Amino acid sequence: MTVLRNKLVNNKHIQVFWYGHALHDEWRIMTCLFFYACGVMLILYNAIILPYAVILLPLACCAFAFIKVRAATLRWMISFAALFMLGCLSMTAHLKSHMGALEEIETGFQNLSATVLQLEDRGTKGHRLILHHINIENHPVLSPSVKVRLLVRTQINHDIKAGDRISLSAILEKPSGVLVPNGYDFGRKAFFEGLSATGYTVSSVTLLNKGKTSKFEYFINDLRETIANRLKTHMQGDAGALASALFVGVRGGLSATAETALRDAGLAHVLAISGLHMGLVTGIAFLVLEYMFAAIPAVGLRILPKKIAAITAFFFASTYLVLSGMGIATIRAYIMVSIALLAIVLDRKLMSIRSVTIAAFILLILSPESVLSVSFQMSFATATGLIVIYNMIEKIRNKRQDQEAEIERLLIGKTDAPTVKYNRFVAFFAGSLLTTFISQIAIAPIAIYHFGTLSVFGSLSNIFVMPIVSMIVMPLGILALVIMPFGLDVVLYPVLSWSLKQIIEIALYFQSVPFAAISFGSLPDSSFFLVMIITIVLMLYRSKITFALAIFASFLTLQTIGDYKPYDLIISKSGQSYAFLHNGVFNLAGGRSQSFKTESWQRYFGAYGTQQQIKKRMACDKIGCVSEPIGLYKINLIKSATDIKRDCTPNSLVIIPNYLRRYCKNAALLITAEELNTKGPLAVRFPIEDSKTERSVTDSSSKLHYQLVNERILQTPWHTFYNGGTGNNRQ
């Protein structure tokens, strides 16, 4: 074994893979992060609750081997394995902590009183409330930490703020799960947000008593909403809604037209406070403070202005973090900005892979579930891509300058490096174009997987929008927030409103360009994971063996995508609405055209953004519902035993109560209503032959393939809690 180990350690190909040709000197810490994140993702994606002993034993073995093994390569391999197990341990502990924090709440109509934790004005979409300290009529006392989120569809009778005590009647529901195959799990999101239920109001919201805003959380939520309302009051329409999203992270109120235009034009990142906004706020504050301290001789002559400016700018960044709502992308940007400011104080390199990795580690320790969120993936993909590419450019430029300096020294006898002069406007334009291009490439696989669409002109639209955001909107917005307590901010709103309207106009223009957004439809999970692994490996290593492995993995990815076939029909959990794609046209029955569920179905079929839509009819009565023909099939929703034999035909997809199931023998597909309600929606894939020939569907070679899209997550803690109740149940 010793001889074999020495051969492996001394093999030049393995040494090149583990040690050689890294793009930067900090590649090992990024690789450590990769293995830690893989451990977190394994537990989270599969919702495995492992006993602590199963993880701690291998960790102890790895620690012992790491101390005893002298070969550097084996030590690093053992450390990677240990970090993978640590990721599993972290996610397991996080799941168990949330399982005990939630309490079961009865669904349906409820009269309740509660304290407002957060109130969000969403414009034409109404208000959204997050409540805690909830008391429900004829219900056992709940823990103060239990939270419920409600959409206010009724009238609010008083001026309500965070901390106020209110009463209302509402329809409480359990958070939904997955809407489409391989879709986003909303139950998981609600579980980790600590929501015991969601729903909507059915009575007016009445104020019981004003609350105390001395609690910091109440004060911040109230302050954010106050600032957002002031911005929307002085800047009407989408301009005010966009301003509130940019400066305090309150995204409600933006019209569906403007939001879709920003997304299709590749400008959706403007809505989410991320590295761009945090960097601009901190950068503007740093530059202003540095010039201000440099202008004061008593300060500038004793302390380097940039160092005291960096310390002061940190407080500006912290204030902006709190006002923004502390989203994942904002926290990541805040950590990186803080590291950059610390580097200025300590005279170290500002931005590096190390800062990105430290930010990711902190986030994954505090919130491991964020590894599967779109915000986390896009944020770190963009930051890592920019740093890696710009480090490569810097190395190439430094090498070229050294070569030119050496040639000039040999020919002329000069020892100084040549001075290269750049046109500032050209440099800014080229830098903006390169930055946006790198960002679009970095987030492209993530956008295609999660949203099924890709903006074609994202780089070009950002060229026009970024100067407006960085030179006009953000400086004026920061100044408005500073002078808002004195009421002087109103003088800035005309220019700020005009600038924000220009951003929306640019988005609308690029959205109107043919093929502005390409719709891909649903992709398998395996292809996404393969693409991300390929990208990470190629960023970290530059060796022949790495490129060979990447090419092989690329072929596997293409094969996976080529073999994947989306389902042909999706039926909702109620069985009364469905959607399918026929000849490139999206067909919908029993659902609203502008609902979130319909939008998710469109994205799944690759029909999002298309204007072609056919409304189908589903005839319902007391006996049940019957759909229009879908190819050779039709959907029959049976509610009673009347005419059950007529509805159970070989060309019917039957949804029937469980107690009547044994009476339906001849259906092409039989699903009970109880099973659909628990495990649905239902996705059906028709036989390929049925679309080519008009033969009988009773042929043995013609079989329907189906999937209940929530069946995979049945054993997850969140699905178990929301559909049966585990955790702290006091009933």
C-alpha positions in Angstrom: 0.0 0.0 0.0 2.9 2.4 0.8 4.4 1.8 -2.7 1.1 2.4 -4.4 0.5 5.6 -2.4 4.0 6.9 -3.3 3.4 6.2 -6.9 0.1 8.1 -6.8 1.6 11.0 -5.0 4.6 11.3 -7.3 2.5 10.9 -10.5 3.0 14.1 -12.5 -0.6 14.1 -13.8 -2.0 14.0 -10.3 0.4 16.7 -9.1 -0.6 18.9 -12.1 -4.3 18.4 -11.2 -3.9 19.1 -7.5 -1.1 21.7 -7.5 -0.2 23.1 -10.9 -1.5 25.8 -13.2 -4.1 27.3 -10.9 -5.4 30.7 -12.0 -4.6 32.2 -8.6 -2.8 31.3 -5.4 -6.0 30.8 -3.4 -7.5 27.9 -5.4 -7.4 25.5 -2.4 -9.8 27.5 -0.3 -12.3 27.6 -3.2 -12.0 23.9 -3.6 -12.6 23.5 0.1 -15.8 25.6 -0.3 -16.9 23.4 -3.2 -16.7 20.2 -1.2 -18.4 21.8 1.8 -21.2 23.0 -0.4 -21.6 19.6 -2.0 -22.1 18.1 1.5 -24.7 20.7 2.2 -26.5 20.2 -1.1 -26.5 16.4 -0.7 -28.5 16.6 2.5 -30.7 19.5 1.5 -31.6 18.3 -2.0 -32.4 14.7 -0.8 -33.6 15.9 2.6 -31.7 13.2 4.4 -31.6 13.4 8.2 -28.4 11.5 9.1 -27.5 10.6 12.7 -24.7 12.7 14.0 -22.6 9.6 14.8 -22.6 8.6 11.1 -20.9 11.8 10.3 -18.7 12.3 13.4 -17.0 8.9 13.0 -15.6 9.6 9.5 -14.7 13.1 10.6 -12.6 11.7 13.5 -10.9 9.2 11.1 -10.2 12.0 8.7 -8.7 14.2 11.4 -6.5 11.3 12.6 -5.3 10.5 9.1 -4.7 14.2 8.4 -2.4 14.4 11.4 -0.5 11.2 10.6 -0.3 11.4 6.8 2.8 13.3 5.6 2.1 13.4 1.9 0.7 16.8 1.0 -1.7 15.5 -1.8 -3.3 12.9 0.5 -3.6 15.5 3.3 -5.6 17.8 1.0 -7.7 15.0 -0.3 -8.5 13.9 3.3 -9.3 17.5 4.2 -11.7 17.8 1.2 -13.5 14.6 2.4 -13.7 16.1 5.9 -15.2 19.3 4.7 -17.7 17.3 2.7 -18.8 15.6 5.9 -18.8 18.9 7.7 -21.2 20.2 5.1 -23.5 17.2 5.7 -23.3 17.8 9.5 -24.1 21.5 9.2 -27.2 20.9 7.0 -28.4 18.1 9.2 -28.2 20.2 12.3 -29.9 23.1 10.5 -32.8 20.9 9.4 -33.3 19.5 12.9 -33.4 23.0 14.4 -36.1 24.1 12.0 -38.1 21.0 12.5 -38.6 21.8 16.2 -39.2 25.5 15.6 -42.5 25.2 13.7 -46.0 24.6 15.1 -49.0 23.2 13.3 -51.9 25.6 12.6 -55.4 24.5 11.5 -56.1 25.6 7.9 -59.3 27.0 6.5 -61.3 30.0 7.8 -59.9 31.4 11.1 -60.4 34.5 13.2 -57.2 35.7 14.6 -55.3 38.5 16.3 -51.6 39.0 15.8 -48.7 41.5 15.9 -47.5 42.9 12.6 -43.9 41.9 12.0 -43.7 43.3 8.5 -46.1 45.2 6.2 -45.3 45.5 2.5 -47.2 47.7 0.1 -47.3 45.9 -3.3 -49.1 48.5 -5.2 -51.9 47.1 -7.4 -51.2 43.7 -5.9 -52.4 44.8 -2.5 -50.5 44.5 0.8 -48.6 41.6 2.3 -48.5 40.9 6.0 -46.1 38.8 8.1 -47.6 38.2 11.5 -46.3 36.7 14.8 -47.5 36.5 18.4 -50.7 35.0 16.9 -53.8 34.1 18.8 -56.4 32.0 16.9 -60.0 31.7 18.1 -60.7 28.3 19.6 -57.1 27.2 19.1 -54.4 26.4 21.7 -51.9 29.1 22.5 -49.2 29.3 19.9 -45.5 30.1 20.5 -44.7 33.8 20.0 -42.2 32.7 17.3 -44.8 31.2 15.0 -45.2 33.2 11.8 -47.9 33.5 9.2 -47.8 35.3 5.8 -51.0 36.8 4.5 -52.0 38.5 1.2 -54.4 41.4 2.1 -57.2 41.3 -0.4 -59.5 43.5 1.7 -59.4 46.9 3.2 -57.0 48.1 5.9 -59.1 50.4 8.2 -56.2 52.2 9.9 -52.6 53.3 9.5 -50.8 50.1 10.5 -47.1 49.8 11.1 -44.8 47.1 12.3 -45.4 46.3 16.0 -49.1 47.1 15.9 -51.7 44.6 17.2 -54.4 43.8 14.6 -57.4 41.5 14.2 -58.8 39.9 11.0 -60.4 36.9 9.5 -58.3 34.8 7.0 -58.2 31.7 5.0 -55.1 29.8 6.1 -53.4 27.4 3.8 -50.3 25.2 3.9 -47.5 26.5 1.6 -47.6 24.8 -1.8 -44.8 22.5 -2.9 -43.6 22.1 -6.5 -45.8 23.3 -9.4 -43.9 21.6 -12.2 -41.4 18.6 -12.6 -38.0 19.7 -11.4 -39.5 23.0 -10.3 -38.9 25.3 -7.4 -40.0 23.9 -4.0 -42.0 26.7 -2.3 -42.7 24.5 0.8 -38.9 24.4 1.4 -38.6 28.1 1.2 -41.5 28.6 3.6 -40.1 26.0 6.0 -36.7 27.7 6.3 -38.4 31.1 6.6 -40.2 29.8 9.6 -43.7 30.1 8.2 -46.3 27.8 9.7 -49.0 28.8 7.2 -49.8 31.3 4.4 -53.1 32.6 3.1 -55.2 35.6 2.4 -57.6 37.9 4.3 -61.4 37.7 4.0 -62.3 40.6 6.3 -61.0 44.1 6.8 -57.9 44.5 8.9 -58.7 46.3 12.2 -56.2 47.9 14.5 -56.5 46.7 18.1 -53.7 48.9 19.6 -50.6 50.6 18.6 -47.4 48.8 19.3 -44.1 49.9 20.6 -41.5 50.5 17.9 -38.6 50.4 20.4 -37.9 46.8 19.3 -35.2 47.0 16.7 -36.8 44.6 14.2 -40.1 46.6 14.3 -38.2 49.9 14.0 -36.3 48.8 10.9 -39.3 47.2 9.1 -41.3 50.4 9.8 -38.5 52.6 8.7 -38.1 50.7 5.4 -41.8 50.8 4.7 -41.9 54.6 5.5 -39.0 55.3 3.1 -40.6 53.2 0.4 -43.9 54.9 0.8 -42.3 58.3 0.6 -40.4 57.4 -2.6 -43.6 56.1 -4.2 -45.5 59.2 -3.1 -43.1 61.7 -4.7 -42.3 59.4 -7.7 -45.5 58.0 -9.2 -45.8 54.7 -11.0 -43.0 52.3 -11.8 -40.3 54.9 -11.0 -41.3 55.0 -7.4 -41.6 51.3 -7.2 -38.1 50.8 -8.8 -36.6 53.4 -6.4 -38.0 51.6 -3.3 -36.5 48.3 -4.7 -33.1 49.9 -5.2 -32.7 51.8 -2.0 -34.6 49.8 0.7 -35.2 46.4 -1.0 -39.1 46.7 -1.0 -39.9 45.3 -4.5 -43.7 45.3 -4.3 -45.6 47.8 -6.5 -43.7 47.4 -9.8 -46.1 46.7 -12.6 -46.0 43.3 -14.3 -45.2 44.9 -17.6 -42.1 46.7 -16.2 -41.0 43.7 -14.2 -41.2 41.4 -17.2 -39.4 44.0 -19.4 -36.5 44.2 -16.9 -36.2 40.5 -16.8 -36.4 39.9 -20.5 -33.9 42.7 -21.2 -31.3 41.2 -18.8 -31.8 43.9 -16.2 -33.5 41.9 -13.4 -30.4 42.4 -11.3 -31.3 46.0 -10.9 -34.3 45.0 -8.8 -32.2 42.9 -6.3 -29.8 44.8 -4.0 -26.6 43.0 -4.7 -22.9 43.6 -5.2 -23.6 46.4 -7.8 -25.7 48.5 -5.3 -23.6 47.7 -2.2 -20.4 48.4 -4.2 -21.7 51.8 -5.5 -23.0 52.9 -2.1 -19.7 52.0 -0.3 -17.6 53.3 -3.2 -19.3 56.6 -3.3 -19.2 57.0 0.4 -15.5 56.0 0.5 -14.5 58.5 -2.3 -16.5 61.4 -0.7 -15.1 60.7 2.7 -11.5 60.3 1.5 -11.6 63.7 -0.3 -13.2 65.3 2.8 -10.7 63.9 5.2 -7.8 64.8 2.9 -9.1 68.4 2.8 -8.8 68.7 6.6 -5.0 69.1 7.4 -5.4 68.1 11.0 -6.7 64.7 9.9 -5.0 64.2 6.5 -1.5 64.9 7.8 -1.7 62.5 10.7 -3.7 59.6 9.3 -3.9 58.3 5.8 -7.3 59.6 4.5 -8.1 56.4 2.7 -7.9 54.4 5.9 -10.1 56.5 8.0 -12.5 56.8 5.0 -12.6 53.0 4.8 -13.5 52.7 8.4 -16.3 55.3 8.1 -17.6 53.8 4.8 -18.0 50.5 6.6 -20.8 52.1 8.7 -22.5 53.3 5.5 -22.4 49.8 4.2 -23.8 48.4 7.4 -26.6 50.9 7.4 -27.5 50.1 3.8 -27.4 46.3 4.6 -30.0 46.8 7.4 -32.2 49.1 5.2 -32.1 46.7 2.3 -33.7 43.8 4.1 -30.6 41.7 4.4 -31.1 39.4 1.4 -28.6 36.7 0.5 -27.0 38.7 -2.4 -26.8 41.8 -0.1 -25.2 39.9 2.7 -22.7 38.4 0.3 -21.9 41.8 -1.1 -21.6 43.3 2.4 -19.1 40.6 3.5 -17.0 41.2 0.4 -17.1 44.9 0.8 -16.1 44.6 4.4 -13.2 42.4 3.5 -12.2 45.0 0.8 -12.4 47.9 3.3 -10.3 45.8 5.8 -7.8 45.2 3.1 -7.5 49.0 2.5 -6.8 49.5 6.2 -4.2 46.7 6.3 -2.7 47.6 2.9 -3.6 44.3 1.3 -5.1 43.2 -2.0 -8.7 44.5 -2.3 -10.6 41.7 -4.2 -9.6 38.1 -4.5 -11.1 34.6 -4.7 -10.4 34.4 -0.9 -12.9 37.2 -0.2 -15.6 35.5 -2.3 -14.9 32.2 -0.6 -15.0 33.6 2.9 -18.3 35.3 2.1 -19.7 32.1 0.8 -18.5 30.1 3.8 -20.1 32.6 6.2 -23.4 32.5 4.3 -23.5 28.7 4.2 -22.7 28.4 7.9 -25.5 30.9 8.8 -28.0 29.8 6.2 -27.0 26.4 4.5 -30.3 26.2 2.6 -29.3 29.2 0.5 -27.0 27.0 -1.6 -30.0 26.0 -3.7 -31.4 29.6 -4.0 -31.1 31.5 -7.3 -29.8 34.5 -5.5 -26.9 32.7 -4.0 -25.9 30.9 -7.1 -26.1 33.9 -9.4 -24.4 36.2 -6.9 -21.4 34.0 -6.4 -21.2 32.9 -10.0 -20.9 36.6 -11.1 -18.4 37.6 -8.5 -16.2 34.5 -9.1 -16.3 34.9 -12.8 -15.4 38.6 -12.7 -12.5 38.0 -10.3 -11.1 35.0 -12.2 -11.3 36.7 -15.7 -9.9 40.0 -14.5 -7.0 38.2 -12.7 -6.2 36.5 -16.0 -6.3 39.9 -17.8 -4.1 41.5 -15.2 -1.5 38.7 -15.4 -1.5 38.9 -19.2 -1.2 42.7 -19.1 1.6 42.6 -16.5 3.5 40.0 -18.5 3.2 42.1 -21.7 4.3 45.3 -19.9 7.4 43.4 -18.5 8.3 42.1 -22.0 7.9 45.6 -23.5 10.0 47.1 -20.7 12.7 44.5 -21.2 12.8 45.1 -25.0 13.0 48.9 -24.5 15.8 48.4 -21.9 17.8 46.3 -24.3 17.3 48.6 -27.3 17.5 52.1 -25.7 19.0 51.4 -22.3 16.1 52.6 -20.3 15.1 50.8 -17.1 11.7 52.3 -16.5 8.6 50.5 -17.7 6.8 52.2 -20.6 3.8 54.4 -19.6 0.6 53.3 -21.2 -2.1 56.0 -21.6 -5.7 55.1 -22.1 -8.7 57.2 -23.1 -10.9 57.2 -20.0 -14.2 57.1 -21.9 -13.0 54.2 -24.1 -11.7 52.4 -21.0 -15.0 52.9 -19.1 -17.0 51.7 -22.1 -14.8 48.7 -22.7 -14.7 47.8 -19.0 -18.5 48.0 -18.8 -19.0 45.9 -21.8 -16.5 43.2 -20.6 -18.0 43.2 -17.1 -21.6 42.8 -18.3 -20.5 40.1 -20.8 -18.7 38.1 -18.2 -21.7 38.4 -15.8 -24.1 37.3 -18.5 -22.0 34.3 -19.3 -21.5 33.4 -15.6 -25.2 33.4 -14.8 -26.5 31.9 -18.1 -26.6 28.3 -17.0 -28.3 29.3 -13.8 -30.9 31.5 -15.5 -31.7 28.8 -18.1 -32.1 26.1 -15.4 -34.3 28.1 -13.0 -36.2 30.4 -15.3 -36.1 28.5 -18.6 -35.2 31.8 -20.4 -32.1 33.7 -21.4 -31.8 37.3 -22.3 -29.9 37.7 -25.6 -29.3 41.5 -25.4 -28.4 41.6 -21.7 -24.9 42.8 -22.3 -26.0 45.6 -24.7 -28.9 46.8 -22.5 -26.5 47.0 -19.4 -24.2 49.2 -21.4 -27.0 51.8 -21.6 -28.4 51.3 -18.1 -25.3 51.0 -15.9 -24.0 54.6 -16.5 -27.4 55.9 -15.5 -27.5 53.7 -12.4 -23.9 54.3 -11.3 -23.6 58.0 -12.2 -27.1 59.4 -11.5 -29.5 57.1 -9.7 -27.3 55.7 -6.9 -25.5 59.0 -6.0 -28.8 60.9 -5.9 -30.5 58.0 -4.0 -27.8 58.0 -1.3 -28.0 61.8 -1.0 -31.8 61.6 -0.8 -31.6 59.0 2.1 -29.1 61.2 4.0 -31.1 64.4 3.7 -34.5 62.8 4.0 -34.8 63.4 7.8 -34.6 67.2 7.0 -37.3 67.0 4.2 -34.8 68.3 1.6 -34.9 65.1 -0.5 -37.9 66.4 -2.5 -35.6 68.6 -4.7 -33.9 65.5 -6.0 -36.9 63.5 -7.0 -37.6 65.1 -10.4 -34.1 64.1 -11.7 -34.2 60.8 -10.0 -37.7 60.0 -11.3 -36.6 60.9 -14.9 -33.5 58.6 -14.6 -35.6 55.7 -13.4 -38.1 56.1 -16.1 -35.3 56.0 -18.7 -34.2 52.6 -17.3 -37.7 51.2 -17.7 -37.9 52.7 -21.2 -34.6 51.1 -22.2 -35.9 47.7 -20.8 -39.1 48.1 -22.8 -37.2 48.8 -26.0 -34.9 45.8 -25.7 -37.8 43.6 -24.7 -39.6 44.6 -28.0 -36.6 43.5 -30.1 -37.3 40.2 -31.8 -35.8 37.2 -30.0 -34.8 39.4 -27.0 -35.4 36.5 -24.7 -34.9 32.8 -25.7 -37.1 30.3 -24.0 -35.6 26.9 -23.3 -38.2 25.1 -21.2 -37.4 22.6 -18.5 -34.0 21.0 -18.2 -33.0 18.0 -16.0 -31.2 18.5 -12.7 -28.3 16.4 -13.8 -27.4 18.6 -16.7 -27.4 21.7 -14.4 -25.1 20.1 -11.8 -22.7 18.8 -14.6 -22.5 22.3 -16.1 -21.8 23.9 -12.7 -19.1 21.3 -11.9 -17.5 21.9 -15.3 -17.5 25.6 -14.8 -15.9 25.5 -11.4 -13.2 23.0 -12.4 -12.3 25.1 -15.5 -12.0 28.3 -13.4 -9.8 26.6 -10.8 -7.4 24.6 -13.0 -5.7 24.9 -16.3 -4.2 21.5 -17.1 -4.6 19.0 -20.0 -6.2 16.4 -17.8 -8.7 19.0 -16.5 -9.7 20.1 -20.0 -10.1 16.4 -21.1 -12.4 15.7 -18.1 -14.3 18.9 -18.9 -14.8 17.9 -22.5 -16.0 14.4 -21.4 -18.4 15.9 -18.9 -19.7 18.3 -21.6 -20.6 15.3 -23.8 -22.4 13.8 -20.9 -24.3 17.0 -20.4 -25.4 17.2 -24.0 -26.4 13.6 -23.9 -28.5 14.2 -20.8 -30.2 17.2 -22.3 -30.8 15.4 -25.6 -32.4 12.4 -23.9 -34.6 14.5 -21.7 -38.2 14.9 -22.8 -40.6 17.2 -20.8 -44.0 15.9 -19.9 -46.8 16.7 -22.3 -49.6 17.6 -19.9 -49.8 19.1 -16.4 -52.9 18.9 -14.2 -53.2 21.0 -11.1 -53.8 19.5 -7.6 -57.5 20.3 -7.7 -57.8 18.5 -11.0 -59.9 21.4 -12.4 -57.1 23.2 -14.4 -54.5 21.9 -16.8 -52.1 23.0 -19.5 -50.3 21.5 -22.4 -48.3 22.6 -25.5 -49.7 21.7 -29.0 -47.8 22.8 -32.2 -45.9 25.4 -30.2 -49.0 27.0 -28.8 -49.7 27.1 -25.1 -53.1 25.7 -24.1 -54.7 26.5 -20.7 -57.9 25.4 -19.1 -59.5 26.4 -15.8 -56.8 28.9 -14.8 -56.0 32.6 -14.9 -53.8 33.7 -17.7 -51.7 36.1 -15.4 -51.4 33.8 -12.4 -48.1 32.6 -11.0 -49.1 29.0 -11.6 -49.8 29.7 -15.3 -46.5 31.5 -15.6 -44.7 28.5 -14.1 -46.4 26.2 -16.6 -45.4 28.4 -19.5 -41.8 28.4 -18.4 -41.8 24.6 -18.1 -43.1 24.2 -21.6 -40.8 26.8 -23.0 -43.7 29.1 -24.0 -43.0 31.9 -21.6 -43.3 35.3 -23.2 -45.2 34.1 -26.2 -48.5 35.9 -27.0 -50.1 32.7 -28.4 -52.4 31.2 -25.8 -55.6 29.2 -26.3 -58.1 29.1 -23.5 -59.7 25.6 -23.2 -62.9 24.9 -21.5 -63.5 22.4 -18.7 -67.2 21.7 -18.2 -68.1 21.0 -14.5 -71.3 20.2 -12.7 -72.3 18.4 -9.4 -71.2 15.0 -10.9 -67.7 16.1 -12.0 -65.8 17.8 -14.7 -64.9 16.8 -18.3 -62.2 18.4 -20.4 -62.0 19.0 -24.1 -60.1 16.3 -26.0 -56.3 16.5 -25.6 -55.1 14.5 -28.6 -56.6 11.0 -28.1 -57.3 11.6 -24.4 -59.6 13.7 -22.1 -59.6 14.4 -18.4 -62.5 13.2 -16.3 -62.9 14.5 -12.7 -65.4 12.2 -11.0 -67.1 13.4 -7.8 -69.9 10.8 -7.4 -70.7 7.2 -8.6 -73.3 8.5 -11.1 -72.3 7.5 -14.7 -69.0 6.2 -13.4 -68.8 3.5 -16.1 -69.4 6.1 -18.8 -66.5 8.3 -17.6 -64.0 5.4 -17.1 -63.1 4.8 -20.7 -59.8 3.7 -22.3 -59.1 7.2 -23.5 -59.7 9.0 -20.2 -57.4 10.3 -17.5 -59.6 9.8 -14.5 -59.4 11.6 -11.1 -61.7 9.9 -8.7 -62.3 9.7 -4.9 -60.5 6.9 -3.2 -63.6 5.1 -2.1 -64.8 4.8 -5.7 -61.5 3.7 -7.1 -62.3 0.0 -7.4 -65.3 0.7 -9.6 -63.2 2.3 -12.4 -61.4 -0.4 -14.3 -60.8 0.7 -17.9 -59.3 4.2 -17.6 -56.0 4.9 -19.3 -54.7 6.5 -16.1 -56.4 6.5 -12.7 -55.4 8.8 -9.9 -57.3 9.3 -6.7 -58.3 12.8 -5.7 -56.7 12.3 -2.3 -53.4 11.2 -3.9 -53.5 14.2 -6.3 -54.1 16.6 -3.5 -51.2 15.3 -1.4 -48.7 14.5 -4.1 -49.8 16.6 -7.1 -49.8 18.3 -9.5 -49.8 15.5 -12.1 -47.5 15.5 -15.1 -48.4 13.1 -18.0 -46.2 12.0 -20.9 -48.2 10.6 -23.8 -46.8 7.7 -26.0 -44.9 9.0 -29.0 -46.9 6.7 -31.3 -50.2 8.3 -30.3 -49.2 11.6 -31.8 -48.4 9.9 -35.2 -51.2 7.5 -35.6 -54.9 7.4 -34.7 -54.8 3.9 -33.3 -56.5 2.7 -30.1 -55.0 3.8 -26.8 -55.8 0.3 -25.4 -52.9 -1.1 -27.4 -50.5 -2.7 -24.9 -47.5 -0.8 -26.5 -49.2 2.5 -25.7 -48.6 3.4 -22.1 -48.9 6.7 -20.3 -46.0 7.8 -18.2 -46.9 10.1 -15.4 -45.3 11.7 -12.3 -46.9 13.3 -9.2 -44.4 16.1 -9.0 -44.4 16.4 -5.2 -43.9 12.6 -4.7 -40.1 13.0 -4.6 -40.3 15.4 -1.7 -42.9 13.4 0.3 -40.4 12.4 3.0 -38.8 15.9 3.3 -39.3 17.6 6.7 -41.2 20.5 5.2 -43.6 18.3 3.1 -44.2 16.0 6.1 -44.9 19.0 8.4 -47.2 20.8 6.0 -49.1 17.7 5.0 -49.5 15.9 8.3 -47.7 17.8 11.0 -44.4 17.0 12.7 -42.5 19.5 14.8 -44.0 21.2 17.8 -47.7 20.4 17.7 -49.5 21.6 20.8 -53.0 20.3 19.8 
